[in-house]
Amino acid sequence: KPNIAILATGGTIAGSGESSVKSAYSAGAVTVDKLLSAVPSINEMANIKGEQISNIGSQEMNNEVWLKLAKRVNELLKRDDVDGVVITHGTDTMEATSYFLDLTVKSKKPIVFVGAMRSGSSMSADGPMNIYNAVSVAINKESNEKGVLVVMNDEIHSAREVTKYNTSAVNAFVSPNTGKIGTVYYGDVHFYMTPIRKHTYQSEFDIEKINSLPKVEILYAHANDSEIFVNAAVKAGAKGIIHAGMGNGNPYPTTQEALGEAVKKGIVVARTSRVGSGRTNLHGEVDDEKYGFIATDNLNAQKARVLLMLGLTKTQDKKALQDMFFKY
Ligand SMILES: NC(=O)CC[C@H](N)C(=O)O
């Protein structure tokens, strides 16, 4: 039997509430052992070892947990007696944590994120089947070399592509630009696509000796926007700003000028879009050369932030950073 490590970080999947038919519950309330006891059948397909990394709602996710988790996954996957890793995680920020690991774990072995939209005490809880499916994906040889995967609601997504698209539905996750890459139905795994952007063992980012990450803030554009949050980010010492612009990454005019001033102070400004899918193109309506902005391809703001944070651990050079957005 393959050896699978299950690292628990919290979320609804480890949540518990008073009533099976009421929406109120606390995320990150049960331990990894309790969580896994709801799915005894995973022990028939793999030797399972559970480990608690954190026990938080993923809206509390932070750099410290990201670094701890990525370092631990690297350590485990280097061992011959670990064949794959499953990470249980809250759904709010799963798209960012999974992409962080996609860029920082150096391994060809399967790394699978899983969560739930209904807590363990809810009627028709989705967590146990999602865990069963995630372990099935983690023991499948075809999951090798595919980068970090996210399993939810019988679907397999690539960490680079997946995003939470619904606040409460069981089918909360989609990959808007590319679609899911596979399906898993009662443990029956089928892949239809493979991610080709650089990830995991092909990535240049190395967090082994890193204990902190550069401050990168996201600003969300809107009609009648102003420069106040740009100025606040500059004052707070941000090293990078992700601007979630309108349409094809367009800032409001006064915001655009303030962002240009931020660039002159040495802050890296990357344009993304609040739309939710599609590329933010260079040479669109914004004169990126004049303002010194970079564009983020088709990454959403949350994911662009992860890549810029890691990029800034290596270089401040705008051309080198821009190239990273076309590689990863
Ligand atoms: N469905 C969920 O996992 C959401 C619960 C919580 N907000 C979290 O992300 O951890």
The ligand as an ORCA input file, in Angstrom:
! r2SCAN-3c Opt
* xyz 0 1
  N     -15.935     26.175      3.305
  C     -14.912     26.612      4.000
  O     -13.914     25.939      4.162
  C     -14.993     28.021      4.532
  C     -14.637     28.051      6.009
  C     -13.585     29.039      6.388
  N     -13.971     30.377      6.139
  C     -12.269     28.665      5.750
  O     -11.961     29.006      4.644
  O     -11.537     27.964      6.388
*
